[in-house]
Amino acid sequence: MEKVNLENLVTERRNEATFGLDEMSVLEACEKMNEEDQKVPMAVKKELKSIAKVIEQTIKSFKAGGRLIYLGAGTSGRLGVLDAAECVPTFGVEPEMVVGLIAGGQKAMTVAVEGAEDSKELGKNDLVQLQLKKEDMVVGIAASGRTPYVIGALDYANEIGASTASLSCNKEAEISKHATFPIEVDCGPEFLTGSTRLKSGTAQKLILNMISTISMIGIGKVYNNLMVDVKPTNEKLVERSKRIIMAATEVDYPTAEKYFLEAEENVKLAIVMILTNSDRLTATEKLKAAHGFVKKTVEEE
């Protein structure tokens, strides 16, 4: 097996600020970890232009009927799966629209699957099984920036003409060479040497939040700063739905509840019914004509 060279990776270096970690009090360790964590948002800020390019391309993919597909191993893969899963209730999309793949499959969410991340073929095969198409956007995630599973997947995506992006926590990362839209965020050495579930994981989570949330804004899933496509799948979300209707239209609670029920618990539809003084069928047509953007239905009145 080829020797893996990690010595030049920032994510593998020892952090001089945390030498003697095992001699610190609990409070001292908390303070030191907090100091390190504060470096993450500033590191992400340096990559905003690169992140914006990925989001712009993701919006194009969505509008063309494509999907957003996250792909990674270990913590990186789990974060992608998490972000994909949370798009369903937050934005009311089908589970197939944002997909998270992890090396080793579902089992790898909770248990390490030996060798899975080292296979380029496995990365390709997972996308083949997903029936990847050129309209899709594939985001390969790897803190080290060198994971073979991710590289294999990105290479296959490029072959068939899909859009490709990469997210790594090292500069001049290997996976950046295999993606059209690379993101490289450098948070410095980890608090605990090599533990990329810490600062690197936090940076990845922040960036994935940006990619999914702002892409959804770009296809009309948000009105002002309200999640108008939320799925009311439990009691808390039913109440939140009514509050969103109230905030968007300035009606009282009973009115919001009335329209919520008339719209068959479709928050966005209820809002358009109120703002355009329309019945359910007319509001549905208005939304369709406005490609799902609430604000456009109001502007056209």
Stockholm file with secondary structure:
# STOCKHOLM 1.0

chainA/1-301         MEKVNLENLVTERRNEATFGLDEMSVLEACEKMNEEDQKVPMAVKKELKSIAKVIEQTIKSFKAGGRLIYLGAGTSGRLGVLDAAECVPTFGVEPEMVVGLIAGGQKAMTVAVEGAEDSKELGKNDLVQLQLKKEDMVVGIAASGRTPYVIGALDYANEIGASTASLSCNKEAEISKHATFPIEVDCGPEFLTGSTRLKSGTAQKLILNMISTISMIGIGKVYNNLMVDVKPTNEKLVERSKRIIMAATEVDYPTAEKYFLEAEENVKLAIVMILTNSDRLTATEKLKAAHGFVKKTVEEE
#=GR chainA/1-301 SS CCCCCCTTCGGGSCCGGGTTGGGSCHHHHHHHHHHHHTHHHHHHHTTHHHHHHHHHHHHHHHHTTCCEEEEESHHHHHHHHHHHHHHHHHHCCCTTTEEEEETTCGGGGTSCCTTGGGCHHHHHHHHHHTTCCTTCEEEEEESSSCCHHHHHHHHHHHHHTCEEEEEESSTTCGGGGGCSEEEECCCCSCSSTTCTTTHHHHHHHHHHHHHHHHHHHTTTCCBTTBCTTCCCCSHHHHHHHHHHHHHHHCCCHHHHHHHHHHTTTCHHHHHHHHHTTCCHHHHHHHHHHTTTCHHHHHHTC
#=GC SS_cons         CCCCCCTTCGGGSCCGGGTTGGGSCHHHHHHHHHHHHTHHHHHHHTTHHHHHHHHHHHHHHHHTTCCEEEEESHHHHHHHHHHHHHHHHHHCCCTTTEEEEETTCGGGGTSCCTTGGGCHHHHHHHHHHTTCCTTCEEEEEESSSCCHHHHHHHHHHHHHTCEEEEEESSTTCGGGGGCSEEEECCCCSCSSTTCTTTHHHHHHHHHHHHHHHHHHHTTTCCBTTBCTTCCCCSHHHHHHHHHHHHHHHCCCHHHHHHHHHHTTTCHHHHHHHHHTTCCHHHHHHHHHHTTTCHHHHHHTC
//
